[in-house]
């Protein structure tokens, strides 16, 4: 159903519904989004607290273990200082060679590695392990290269410098070994002692089950809800502790990017898409404990988080439906009240539609319609009613004026019909074309209005030659028709009096230019053809160039035509300049050759796309018309112009004359054809050109 078929009441009710919808639905959406965002924020905060509690519990356990390790490192540091003191004593006593077996023993048995170097950089003794570190890019935990640490002896205010190294001992497995390094500067020498600290890992390994058990106890005490899942995993993905409906470590395997962010930032939260989860995703929070390389993950399906938002949206939707129903009932009541005066206007309009405006009592019936309008109202309906009443009064007056105008129009149409009949009577009869010995012609004319300014003439002069005239007067309508009749009469008179084409055109120009207050003008083409000799003498006063369709040997074989445009211009537009001079031109027409003379209504015919028919269109029609009659060429050309124009209106008069010098000056074309069919070997006629 189209909206135009709706009543005004229906449209007003629909408008109220649209307004309510435009207000209600955004409010519903915004309310839902606010509730949803609030639920997300609350869940993220809850998850943050849960993972923080787990991280603090793990940190407390870790610190207890770290205390044990620290005590062992302090003891080891004292042992390295004692070792450096013994080396210093042996160096001062010049007993380094006696010390080497002891250093080798410590190297091979206890993982204590030693190197002694003089101020010149020469090693007096170096353990293979230290020599290996010297060749690599090993760095301590502060990023200081091993070589740089060794060379920095004596730069510190402390007697001994200590640092930690963790070196890869197995390139295939990536296993590393922690080292504690001590450095001492002596007179002329520097000594360094490295101690393996592999035993430092043992307290953590021994305490791992205890830490995991403590973590499970902590998770069980948390209030997390039925749908929330808590999982603790290490950096290798092994589950350490868990609680909840989906504590399978699946999130750890699918969220590598999330875990990397957590490792870099400490804590992250967000929404993780997962088709395996109802609703297509989960809300998660991840906290990373760097010391143990542990991840604490809390997650819940989004569908659970959305429940409060959905309930809020349903409640709001109920209120929206109630408001919509109330607004609809209110709209019906208001529209009934508002539309009552409009119905009066509508009824008046229906009465107006049913009136017979031609009848004699039209004025009384119009006044009865006006009296029924609610013109006393002060609102917009009253304004419309008063405007309608004024319109009815104006309509009454316009009807009277229209009746008078129609009477005048009928008189004008009668006069135009008479003028068209007079104009058509001035043009030569064209039924069956124009024929004379050795000559054939056909013409066509169609005015754009009732009367036009185009004209043509084809007649035989006293000496047997054929006169062909085609003109186009500027403008259209009655004025153009009047000038056309004058021009046509003057041309015919001049040619009958024996004047040539140029002299005839000059005579017409002088007569029109002498008395031309409207500054009208005409284009004119005048030709005289001697069918016996084929001599064509013509004059062109600003007219369109005719198309000469020639028959040569090559084209005659396939029926094609060879073209020549007669673009010679004899002088200016006829009637535009007083005492203008005109010259004439000659062409020799061979038997079978024809000439197409036309007005610009053909060449300048435009279609809906404003494309001209043009000279190219004329050539397309003339192509292949070498063996058809002049009348057929006229028909084809007129049809082509109409097809090109399509639905576009005719903007100018169309006039066309096609004339041909026949193959025999004493026989018709049909007789020639019959004779040629009877005897192909016999020549039809010989013509002396």
Buried (B, 14 or more C-beta within 10 A) or exposed (E): EEEEEEEEBEEBBBEBBEEBBEEBEEEBEEBBEEBBEEBBEEBBEBBBEBBBBBBEBBBEBBEBBBEBBEEBBEEBBEBBBEBBBBBBEBBEEEEBEEBBEBBBEBBEEEBBBBBBBEEEEEEBBBBEBBEBBBEEEBBBEEEEBBBEBBBBBEEEEEEBBBBBBBBEBEEEEEEEBBBBBBBBBBEEBBBBBBBBBEEBEEBBEEBBEEBBEBBBEBBEEBEBEEBBBBBBBBBEEEBBBBBBEBBEBBBBEEBEEBBEBBBEEEBBBBBBEBEEBEEEBBBBBBBBBEEBEBBBBBBBBBBBBBEBBBEBBEEBBEEBEEEBEEBBEEBBEBBEEBBEBBEBBEEBBEBBEEBEBEEEEBEEBBEEBBEBBBBEBEEEBBEBBBEBBEEBEEBBEEBEEEEEEEEEEEEEEEEBEEBBEEBEEBBEEBEEBBBBBBBBBBBBBBBBBBBBBBBBBBBBEEEBBBBBBBBBBBBBBBBBBBBBBBBBBBBBEBBEEEBBBBBBBBBBBBBBBEEBEEEBBBBBBBBBBBBBBBBBBBBBBBBBBBBBBBBEEEBBEEEBBBBBEBEBBBBBBBBBBEEBEBBBBEBEBEBBBBBBBBBBBBBEBBBEEEEBBBBEBBBBBBBBBBEEBBBEBBBBBBEBBEEBBEEBEBEBBBBBBBBBBBBBBEBBBEEBBEBBEEEEEEEBBEBEE
